[in-house]
Amino acid sequence: MPELLFEKGGRRSSPLQAAGRSACIHYDGHIYIGDHVMIGPNVMIATANHPINPELGAKGYQYTRDVHIEENVWIGGNVSIVPGVTIGKNSVIGAGSVVTKDIPENCIAAGNPCHVIREIGPRDETYFYRDDRIDWENLR
């Protein structure tokens, strides 16, 4: 598996299916990663953040919120996931997204801030990319 950096160790609930080069996990809280999750290169997952109030920031205060990535999620390259977010099962996060809020199950989401583009539906059972059909009979 390519390099996967855990800034303060690491805690996940199951094996990753794939993790891209230089994925980085900054954690003081917990990060829960379900089965069959694919993480692209240069993904950053953080559980710690700092208060916006400058007086608290000057004192070094921070807070943590757990991150939950449910099963069968695909996270594209260069995605940032901030503290307290849950990404629902079977969802896809587009490359370069900044995930600042929960993403529901069975959808494609992308952007900065990341938002739902569409639900995964019946067409996705026939086509894997644009008009390229899935050849179910010859899959290995």
C-alpha positions as CSV (number, residue, x, y, z in Angstrom):
1,M,0.0,0.0,0.0
2,P,1.3,3.5,-0.7
3,E,2.5,5.8,2.0
4,L,-0.3,6.7,4.5
5,L,0.8,9.2,7.1
6,F,-0.9,9.2,10.5
7,E,0.2,12.3,12.3
8,K,-0.4,11.0,15.8
9,G,-0.7,7.3,15.2
10,G,-4.0,6.1,13.7
11,R,-7.3,4.6,14.5
12,R,-9.6,3.1,11.9
13,S,-12.3,0.5,12.2
14,S,-11.3,-1.8,9.2
15,P,-8.7,-2.3,6.5
16,L,-8.6,0.2,3.7
17,Q,-9.2,-1.1,0.2
18,A,-6.7,1.4,-1.2
19,A,-5.0,4.6,0.0
20,G,-3.3,6.9,-2.5
21,R,0.2,8.3,-2.1
22,S,0.7,10.9,0.6
23,A,-2.8,10.6,2.1
24,C,-2.5,12.3,5.5
25,I,-4.6,11.7,8.6
26,H,-4.4,14.3,11.4
27,Y,-6.2,13.1,14.4
28,D,-6.7,13.8,18.0
29,G,-10.2,12.4,17.9
30,H,-11.3,9.2,16.2
31,I,-11.5,8.4,12.5
32,Y,-13.8,5.6,11.6
33,I,-13.3,4.1,8.2
34,G,-15.7,1.4,6.9
35,D,-14.9,-1.6,4.7
36,H,-13.9,-1.2,1.1
37,V,-13.1,2.5,1.3
38,M,-10.8,3.9,-1.4
39,I,-8.8,7.0,-0.6
40,G,-7.1,8.9,-3.4
41,P,-3.7,10.6,-3.3
42,N,-3.1,13.7,-1.1
43,V,-6.3,13.3,0.9
44,M,-6.3,15.0,4.2
45,I,-8.6,13.9,7.1
46,A,-8.5,16.0,10.2
47,T,-10.3,15.7,13.6
48,A,-8.8,18.7,15.3
49,N,-9.6,22.4,14.7
50,H,-9.1,25.7,16.5
51,P,-11.6,28.3,17.7
52,I,-12.0,31.3,15.5
53,N,-11.8,33.6,18.6
54,P,-8.3,35.1,18.5
55,E,-7.9,35.2,22.3
56,L,-8.6,31.4,22.5
57,G,-6.3,30.8,19.5
58,A,-3.5,32.7,21.1
59,K,-3.8,30.4,24.1
60,G,-3.5,27.4,21.8
61,Y,-7.0,26.0,22.4
62,Q,-8.4,23.4,20.0
63,Y,-11.3,21.1,19.8
64,T,-11.8,17.7,18.2
65,R,-14.7,16.0,16.4
66,D,-14.7,12.4,15.1
67,V,-14.9,11.7,11.4
68,H,-16.9,8.8,10.1
69,I,-16.4,7.4,6.6
70,E,-18.9,4.6,6.0
71,E,-18.4,1.5,3.8
72,N,-17.9,1.5,0.1
73,V,-16.9,5.2,-0.1
74,W,-14.6,6.5,-2.8
75,I,-12.7,9.6,-1.9
76,G,-10.9,11.3,-4.9
77,G,-7.5,12.8,-4.9
78,N,-6.7,16.1,-3.0
79,V,-9.9,16.0,-0.9
80,S,-9.9,17.7,2.5
81,I,-12.3,16.3,5.2
82,V,-12.8,18.5,8.2
83,P,-13.6,17.5,11.8
84,G,-17.1,16.2,12.6
85,V,-18.1,15.0,9.1
86,T,-19.8,11.8,8.2
87,I,-19.7,10.5,4.6
88,G,-22.5,8.0,4.0
89,K,-22.0,4.5,2.6
90,N,-21.7,4.0,-1.2
91,S,-20.9,7.7,-1.8
92,V,-18.2,9.2,-4.1
93,I,-16.4,12.4,-3.2
94,G,-15.0,14.2,-6.3
95,A,-11.3,15.2,-6.5
96,G,-10.4,18.5,-4.9
97,S,-13.4,18.7,-2.7
98,V,-13.5,20.2,0.8
99,V,-16.0,18.3,2.8
100,T,-17.3,20.6,5.5
101,K,-20.8,19.0,6.2
102,D,-22.2,15.5,6.3
103,I,-22.7,13.7,2.9
104,P,-25.6,11.3,2.7
105,E,-25.5,7.7,1.5
106,N,-25.5,6.7,-2.2
107,C,-24.6,10.0,-3.8
108,I,-21.9,11.8,-5.8
109,A,-20.7,14.9,-4.1
110,A,-18.0,17.4,-5.1
111,G,-16.9,21.1,-4.7
112,N,-15.7,23.6,-2.3
113,P,-17.7,23.4,-0.1
114,C,-18.6,19.8,-1.1
115,H,-22.2,19.4,-2.0
116,V,-24.4,16.6,-3.4
117,I,-24.4,16.7,-7.2
118,R,-26.7,13.7,-7.7
119,E,-27.8,10.4,-6.2
120,I,-26.4,7.1,-7.4
121,G,-29.2,5.4,-9.3
122,P,-30.2,2.8,-11.9
123,R,-28.1,4.3,-14.7
124,D,-25.0,3.6,-12.6
125,E,-25.9,-0.1,-12.7
126,T,-25.5,0.0,-16.5
127,Y,-22.8,2.5,-17.2
128,F,-19.5,3.0,-15.4
129,Y,-18.4,6.2,-17.2
130,R,-20.6,8.4,-19.4
131,D,-21.8,6.0,-22.1
132,D,-19.4,3.1,-21.4
133,R,-21.4,0.1,-20.4
134,I,-20.5,-2.3,-17.6
135,D,-19.8,-5.7,-19.1
136,W,-21.3,-7.7,-16.3
137,E,-20.9,-11.1,-18.0
138,N,-17.1,-10.7,-18.4
139,L,-16.2,-9.2,-15.0
140,R,-13.8,-11.2,-13.0
